Amino acid sequence: MPPASTGAATITVVASPQPSPAADAPVPAAATAVAGPAATAGPAEPDRLEPGRPGYRRMSFALFAAGVATFALLYSTQALLPAVSASLGATAGQASWTVSAATGALALCVLPLSALSERFGRRQMMTASLTVAVLVGLLVPFAPSLGWLVALRAVQGAALAGLPASAMAYLAEEVRPKALVAAIGLFVAGNSIGGMSGRILTGWIAQLWGWRAALGAVGLLAAACAVAFHFMIPKARHFTPGSLNPKAVARTVRGHLADPLLRRLYAIGALFMTVFGAVYTVIGYRLVAEPFNLPQGVVGSIFLVYLVGTVSSAAAGKLVARLGRRGALYLAVSTTAAGLLFSLADDVALVLLGLVLITAGFFAGHAVASSAVSRTATKGRAQASALYQSAYYLGSSAGGTLGAVAFHAAGWSGTVSLGLLAVLGVVTVTLYGSRAARRRPGPGSVPAAPTATSVGPRHGT
């Protein structure tokens, strides 16, 4: 259920137009005439999707629906954790594993499934992932114990692993580079809608009929989204099947991990998601207790703030155009930190404001970061996106578990402290990348248009 980054001032342009997977070099947007997307697009560039062209609207709606289904299923138990704890006699930390098991399994499986997408196609992998995840989602409400619930959620997360990285790679191949940030922003917006609708739906249904009925409703919502995706997603025109040779995949992965820009992007994604996972795993426990004492349905409605994430992620492209990617990233970090501080208040209005700011900052940062990964990797895009998604969901899993532990040990202030440490990590990684790039411009480099991890001059400066 729905989706999203620190930087380099200079990027060395690879002399060969077809670098080996182990030596892929990040190519800035400004250098596409020399290498990168141009090398991929070639004469087929006019056939790529962009706003106003046939197929772009269908593609946008299809991936929006996929994003809704992904986050609705992946985080279906998050708003229900207090009810699950009460029903199954579990602590906050134990119940949090119904979320962490799903995100952790996704993180572990996203890379191998992305390798399969390189061979069998992005569209086919996304369809298969949604189908299996929906079928498991329809079984989840019947889990007889916490152990079974966690196990089924892990299987569900593993099934969903084939979707996020494949979607990013599909967009990078089928959409014109200038429209990529906006297209990925729409996919991430679908993530936010899925996260919001799933939590609101489960909150009110759980209040009326229990958490099992709520999980069943999420499964039906995801099934409808999967059907819509199947009929709307355009066929891939620019996909070239790759090899399933494990050695080749390993070389590609090593090449991505050797790229300092991509490593910083992966760290940014993980740290942002640590904040988000911690906050939204624990917030329900805080709001049903003193001094708020809110009912389950009202707590679920709090997730309407995800609409803010829909707007901020969809607007990521405009933020980048106005502020540069580095500026957009710093704005996202500042907004998230401010939200954490506001959420410390014992006033429900200020807590709500804090959640709005956290959500806006997170989704903007995620959209900028994930689009930067897609544009930086010129080969093995599915693996590059898979590594980002793996780091991202490991951050979610760690954030959910550590956030619950911190809440048990020190209350909400403990969870906020964890979030602020992660935010500080984002700033530290970004500053380190900026200074490293300025110290090592290197011969043969060209100034990079700022990326999500941009450490050099902003666009236009």
N, C-alpha and C positions, 0 to 999 in steps of 0.2 A: 504494500500500500504505500504511498508515495512519498525525491527524491530525494554532490554534489560537488588546494588548492593553494604558492609562495615564491619566489621567483627569480628569474635570471635576467640580468641586464643585457647579456650578450649570448648569442648562440652560434656555435661553429657550424658553418654550412658544409655538409658532406660533399666531397668532390664528385663522388660517383652518384649518378641519378638513382641507382638501385642498391642502397647499402644492405649489408647482410643483417639478419635479425639480431645478431649479437652485437651489432655496432650501430643500431639506430640512433641517430642524433636528433634531438628536438629541433623542430624548424618553426620559427616564428611566423605569425601571420604576415608580417611585412616582407618576408622572404619567400613567399609562395611562388614568386616568379622564378626563383632559383632552384628551389627544392621543396619537398613536402607535398602538400595537397595537389599542387600542379602535377607532380610526378605521378600521383595516384589517379587524378581525374583525367588528364590527357585530353583527347578530342571529345570525350564523353561529357565534359564539364557542362555543356548546354543542357544535357538531360537531367542534371541534378535538380533536386527539389528545392524550392524556395517559395516564400509567400507570393501568392498570385499564380503560381504554376499548377497545372493539373496534378492531382495526387497529393499535394502538400496538405490540404485540409483533411483528407482521409487519413493520411499518415499521422497527423497531429492528434486527431480524435482517437485513432487506434492505440497509439502509445500513451495517450492520456488515460484511456480505459485500462491499459496494462498497468500503468502506474497506480491507479486507484486500487486495482485488485491486489497488487503486490503489497502495498502498505496496509490495506485493510486486513489481509490474511496474516502478514508478518507480525503485526502488533495487535492482533485481535484480542489477546488476553490482557493487554497492558492496563486498560481502564477498568478491568474486572478484578485486578489483583486483590483488593480488599475483600470482595465477595468470594473469590477462590480461597483465600486464606481462611475465612470464616467457615466455608463449606467443607474444606478438606483438612482443617486443623493445621495449617501451614503458617510459618512465620513469613514476614515480608521478604527476607532473603531467600527462603525456599520457594515461595510463589514466584519470585522474580525470575526463576529459571524457566518458567513457561515462556518468557520473552527471550531470555539470554540463550536458551537452547536453540531457538529458531534462528536468531541472528548469528550465533556462533557457527551453526551448521552451514548457513549460507556462506559465511566467510570462508570456511574450509573447502566448500565445493565449487565456489564460483570460478576458480582458475581451471580445474579440469573440465568443467562444463563449457567454459568459454573456448577451450581448445577444441571441443567437439563442434562448437558453432563455426569454427574456422574451416572445418571439413564439410559439415552438413548444411550450413547456412544459418544466418541470424534469425530469419523468420521462422524456420522450422524449430529451432531451439526455443525461441520465445513461446511458440504455440505449445510445444511439449511441456515446458516448465509450468505454464499456467494450467494446463489440463491436469497434470498430476497434483499440483498444489491444491487445486479446487477439490479434487476427489478426496484428498486427505482432509481438507477442511470440512468436508461433510461428515467425516468420521470423528473429528475432534470432540464434538459435543457429547459423544458416548463414552469418553474415557472413564473407566471405573475408579481410577485413583490418580493421585498427583504424579506418580511414577509413569503411568501410561500417558497422562496428559503431556508431560515433558517429552516423552519419547515420540509421540505423534507430532508434537510441535517441532522437534528436531528434524523429522522426516520432511515435514512441510517446508522448513527453512532450506533444507538441501535441495528440494525440488525447485523452489523459487530462485536458486542460485543461477540457473541458466538464463534468467531474464535480464537483470540490470546491466551486466557487461555487454551482453548481446545487443541490447537496445542502444547503448552508447555507441558501439561499433557500427550498428546499422545506420544510425544518424550520421556518424562521421563519413560513412561511405556514400550515403544517398542524398545528403543535404549539402548545398553549397556552403563553403567555409564561412562566408559572411553572415549566413543565417543560422550557423550551428549553435551559438550560445542561446539564441531565442528558442530554437527547436528543443534543445535539452532542457531549457527553462520550463517549457510546456510539459515535458515528461516529468520533471521534478514537481511541477504544479499538480500533476495527477497524483504523485506521491502524497502531497499535502492534503488533497481532497480525500484520498483513500484513508489516510491516517485520521482525519477529522470525522468523516462519515462513519467509519468503523467504530470509533470510540463513542460518538454520540448515540449511534444505533445500539451498541452493546449496553451503554449506560442505562438508557430508558427501558430497553427490553429486559435487562437484568433486574431492574427495580420492580417490573411487573410480573415477570415469569421466571426469573432466575438466570444465572450466567450461562447455563447450557443452551437455553433457548437463544440467548444473545449470540453465542458462537455459531449456532445454526444459521441465524439470519445473516451473519457475515459471510458464511459459506455460499449462501444463495446470491448475495450481492456480487461476490467474486465470480460466480458462475455466469451471471449476466454480463459482466465485464469481459470475461474470456470469450464468450460468443461474439460480442461486438468487435473485439480485437480480431478474431479469426476472419470475419467478413470484411473488415475495413482496411487491414494493413496491406499496402501495395507490395507487389512482388519486388524483390531486390534486383536492381539493374546493374549494380557495380560490384557485386560480390564475386570474388574469385576464390574457389575452394583451395584450401591449403592442405598441408600434410598433417597426419596424426602421429608422425614420428616423434616419440618422446624426447629424443635428443634435440630435434629442431625446436620443439616447444621450450625445452629447458634453455637453449641458447637465446631464444627470444626473451624469456623471462629474465635471464641474467643480464641481457642487454638493457632491459627496462630498469632493473634494479641498480645497474651501474650508472644510470643517468641521475645526477644529483638533483636536477629539476623535478623529475618524476618522484624521486624519493621524498622531496619536500612536499609535493602535492599529496602523496599518500599519507604523510604524517599529519598534514593539515586536515584531511578528511577524517582521519581517526580521532583527532583531538576535538574537532567540532562535534562529531557524533557521540563522543564520550559525554560532553555536556548535555546534549539533547536526550540521550538514553537515560542518564541519571535523573534529570528533571522529570521526564514524563513517566518513568517507572515509579517514582516515589510520590509524585504530586497527589495522586488519589488518596494515599494513606494520610497525607497531611490535611486534605480538605474534608475528609469524613470525621476527623478527630477535632478536639478542642483547639482553638476557640471557634472553629467554623461550623462543625457538625452538619455538613451539607449531605443531603441524600444522594444515593448512587446516580440517579438520573441527572441531577443538577451537576454533579461532578463530571459526568460524561459530556454534558453540554459545554463545559469549560473548554473542550477541545474545538469549539467553534473558532478559537484563535488560529487554528490551522489555515483559515481563509487568508490570514495575513501572510503565511508562508506561500500560499498560492500566488498572491500578488507579488511578493518580493522575489520569488524564484523566476516568475515569468518576466519580471522587469530587470533581471540580471543583465541582459544584453544592453539595455539603456544605461544602467549604472556603469558598466564597463566603458561604454562610449563616452560618458561624461567624466568619469573619475579615473579612467584607466583601471586595469584589473587589480593592480596593487591597491589603489585607492578604494575600490569596491570591497576588496578583502578586509582592509582596515576598518571600513565603515561597518561591515558585518561583525567583526570582532568587538568593536566598541559597543554596538547595539546589544550584542549578546551579554557582554559584561554588565551593562547598565540594567538589563532585565534581571540578571541574577541578583543584583543588589536590591532592586525594587521588591523582588519576591520574598525578601526577608521580613517584610512588614506583616503585622497581624491584622491587616485590613484587607478584606477580600478584593476590593477595587484595586489596591496597589499590587496585590498578588497577580490579579488578572493583567494589569499593565505590564508587570514583569514577564508573564508568559507571552504576551504579545511581542515584546521586544526580543525575547529569547528566540521565539519562532521566526520572526522576520530576519534576524541576524543569521540564524542557522541556515535557513533555506536559501538565502542570498549567497552565503559563503559556499554552500554545497553546490549550487548551480554554477557558480564561477569556477570552482575547483574542478568539478567533473568535466566541464567543457574544455578546460585547459589540458587535461589529460588526453582527451580525444584529439585535440589539435596538435599536441606535442608529439605523439607517437605517429610516425608515418608508415610503419609496418607493424604487424602484430597488434593491431588496435584492440582486438578483443582481449588479448592478454594484458595490455596496458590498463584497459578499463577494469578487467577482472582484478588486478592487483589493487587498484584504487577501491573497488567495491569490497575486496577482502579486508583491507585496512579499515574502511568505513564501518563495516558491520562488526568487525572485531572491536572497534571503538564503541559501538552500540552495546555489544554484549558485555564488555568491561564496564561501561558506564552504568548499565542497568544493575549489574551485580554489586559493583563498588558503591553506587549511589544508595542502594538498599542497605548495605553494610554501614555506610556512613550515617544514614538516617537512624538506624538502630542504635549506633554508638553516640551520636551527638545531635540527633534531631535534624530539622531542615537546614540549620546552619552548617551541619556537616556535609550535606549534599551540595549546598551552595559553595562551600570551600573547595570541594572536589571540582566543581564546574569552573571556578575561578582559576584553579591550577591548570586546567586544560586550556582555558583561554590564554593564560600566560604562555603556555607552550606554543600556541599558534603564533603569538607575537614573536617569541624567541626564534622559532624556525624561520619566520619571514625575515627578521632582521639579519639572521645569520646568512641567509641566502643572498640578501642585498649586499652585504659587505663582502662576501666571498666573490660575487660576480664583479664587483668594482675592483677588487684586487687582482683578478685574473681575467682581463679582457681577452687575451690570447690572440695570436695572429690568425688572420682568415676569418675573424668573427664579424658579424654584422649586428648593428643595434636591433634588439628585438622589440617588436610591438609588445607592450606589457602583457604578460600572461597572468593567470590567476595567482601565480607565485612570483609575479614580476618583482624584480629587485632593482631594476634599472630605471631610467627616466620614464616618466609616464608618457602615454601616447600624447603627442602634440607638444611635449616640452623638450 
